[in-house]
């Protein structure tokens, strides 16, 4: 939460600094119309601060709530048999990753076999000249 507030404050300070610097640098140029109306809006800063705080709450509380409800009985069983922090059964995401990896490996192997077969068929084709006389 503190990090979100610091980030929001830094963003607001950066916006203020860039705006004032840009206004000072462009004040002498008549290229930008209505330059004197450019200012930092309090509503926009409030919205940015609110988004920063809500983001900090969301991404700070969700992992904290998830970590606060561990299944201690299952964790102790796993730690006693297989080592600390290991799962006995793989998660669905890991199983899907393994299946995906095996499928990609099989596809690559099929492509290699097809290339080898194509090369073998090419060797039997008459090129139309005597290859022994080359070189």
ABEGO torsion letter per residue (X at the ends): XAAAAAAAAAAAAAAAAAAAAAAAAAAABAABBGAAABBBBAAAAAAAAAAAAAAAAAAAAAAAAAAABBBAAAAAAAAAAAEBGBBABBBAAAAAAAAAAAAAAAAAAAAAAAAAAAAAAAAABBAGBBAAABX
